[in-house]
Amino acid sequence: MPKVTVHRKAHFNAAHRLFNSNWSDEKNFEVFGKCSNPNYHGHNYELIVSLTGEVNEETGYVYDLGKLKDLIQLKVENVLDHKNLNIEVEEFKNLNPTVENISVVIYNKLRASIPENLDLEVTLYETPRNYVTYRGA
């Protein structure tokens, strides 16, 4: 059967602060600019989850997109939406919530529930012009 990639878009809104607790406020501002604001700032994140695999002969699916929608809602949206990532999300208590790190956390949350025979890719837009893609280590 042919290999096909299916995609599901989702979004969430979250606040964060980029900073290294080992650095002074001046050094954090030098590296992270206004993103190191001690009062935090927010983004409207856009997420694309992509699964690549063979088309199932019986269903015609690579993966049921309804199930993927539910999985994204459970593992990502319910956990990250309208949260202060630094304060309210366990994974970021000691991890700087950069878009790179957020994409890896999302990938790991989803990977545990996606069949191993499917390749997973996460694309996360922090702004319309700034985004990352993570395919696993």
C-alpha positions as CSV (number, residue, x, y, z in Angstrom):
1,M,0.0,0.0,0.0
2,P,1.2,3.6,-0.6
3,K,2.5,5.7,2.2
4,V,0.5,8.9,2.9
5,T,0.7,11.7,5.3
6,V,-2.4,12.9,7.1
7,H,-2.5,16.2,9.0
8,R,-4.7,17.6,11.8
9,K,-4.6,21.3,12.8
10,A,-5.3,22.5,16.3
11,H,-4.7,25.6,18.4
12,F,-4.2,26.8,21.9
13,N,-3.5,30.0,23.7
14,A,-0.8,30.2,26.4
15,A,1.4,32.6,28.3
16,H,5.1,32.1,29.0
17,R,8.3,33.8,29.9
18,L,11.6,32.9,28.4
19,F,14.4,33.0,30.9
20,N,17.3,31.1,32.5
21,S,17.0,31.2,36.3
22,N,20.8,31.0,36.5
23,W,21.2,34.4,34.7
24,S,20.6,38.0,35.8
25,D,17.6,39.9,34.5
26,E,20.0,41.9,32.4
27,K,21.5,38.7,30.8
28,N,18.0,37.3,30.2
29,F,16.9,40.5,28.5
30,E,20.1,40.5,26.4
31,V,19.4,36.9,25.2
32,F,15.5,36.7,25.1
33,G,14.6,40.4,24.8
34,K,11.0,41.4,25.7
35,C,10.2,37.6,25.8
36,S,11.9,37.6,29.2
37,N,9.3,40.0,30.6
38,P,8.8,38.9,34.3
39,N,5.1,39.5,33.8
40,Y,4.9,37.0,31.0
41,H,3.4,37.3,27.5
42,G,1.2,35.2,25.4
43,H,0.8,33.5,22.0
44,N,-2.0,32.0,19.9
45,Y,-0.2,28.8,19.0
46,E,-1.2,26.9,15.8
47,L,-0.4,23.2,15.8
48,I,-0.2,20.7,12.9
49,V,0.1,17.1,13.8
50,S,1.2,14.9,10.9
51,L,1.1,11.1,10.7
52,T,2.7,9.1,7.9
53,G,2.1,5.5,7.2
54,E,0.6,3.0,4.8
55,V,-3.1,3.2,3.9
56,N,-5.0,0.5,5.7
57,E,-6.7,-1.7,3.0
58,E,-9.8,-2.2,5.1
59,T,-10.5,1.3,6.2
60,G,-8.7,3.4,3.6
61,Y,-7.2,5.4,6.5
62,V,-3.6,6.0,7.6
63,Y,-5.2,6.9,11.0
64,D,-8.7,7.9,12.0
65,L,-8.6,11.7,12.1
66,G,-11.5,11.8,14.5
67,K,-9.3,9.8,17.0
68,L,-6.4,12.1,16.3
69,K,-8.6,15.2,17.0
70,D,-9.7,13.6,20.3
71,L,-6.1,12.7,21.2
72,I,-4.8,16.2,20.5
73,Q,-7.6,17.7,22.6
74,L,-6.9,15.4,25.5
75,K,-3.1,15.5,25.5
76,V,-2.4,19.0,24.2
77,E,-5.3,21.4,24.3
78,N,-6.6,20.4,27.7
79,V,-3.2,20.6,29.2
80,L,-1.8,23.8,27.5
81,D,-4.7,26.0,26.5
82,H,-5.2,29.2,28.5
83,K,-2.3,28.3,30.8
84,N,0.8,30.0,32.0
85,L,3.3,27.4,30.8
86,N,6.0,28.3,33.3
87,I,3.7,28.0,36.3
88,E,0.8,25.7,35.5
89,V,2.4,23.0,33.2
90,E,4.6,20.5,35.0
91,E,7.0,19.9,32.1
92,F,8.0,23.6,32.1
93,K,8.7,24.0,35.8
94,N,12.4,23.5,35.0
95,L,12.4,23.7,31.2
96,N,12.4,27.0,29.3
97,P,9.1,27.0,27.3
98,T,10.6,28.0,24.0
99,V,8.6,27.0,20.9
100,E,11.3,24.3,20.3
101,N,10.8,22.8,23.8
102,I,7.0,23.1,23.6
103,S,7.1,21.1,20.3
104,V,9.2,18.4,21.9
105,V,6.8,18.1,24.9
106,I,3.8,17.9,22.5
107,Y,5.5,15.3,20.4
108,N,6.3,13.1,23.5
109,K,2.8,13.5,24.8
110,L,1.3,12.3,21.5
111,R,4.0,9.7,20.6
112,A,3.0,7.5,23.6
113,S,-0.5,7.1,22.1
114,I,0.3,6.8,18.4
115,P,1.0,3.4,16.9
116,E,4.8,2.9,16.4
117,N,4.3,2.0,12.7
118,L,3.3,5.6,12.0
119,D,5.8,8.4,11.7
120,L,4.8,11.5,13.8
121,E,5.7,15.1,13.0
122,V,4.7,18.1,15.0
123,T,4.8,21.6,13.5
124,L,4.1,24.4,16.0
125,Y,3.5,28.0,15.0
126,E,4.3,30.5,17.7
127,T,3.5,33.4,15.3
128,P,2.5,33.3,11.7
129,R,6.2,33.8,10.8
130,N,7.9,31.8,13.6
131,Y,7.5,28.1,13.7
132,V,9.3,24.8,14.3
133,T,9.0,21.2,13.2
134,Y,9.9,18.2,15.3
135,R,10.1,14.6,14.1
136,G,11.6,12.9,17.1
137,A,15.1,12.3,18.2
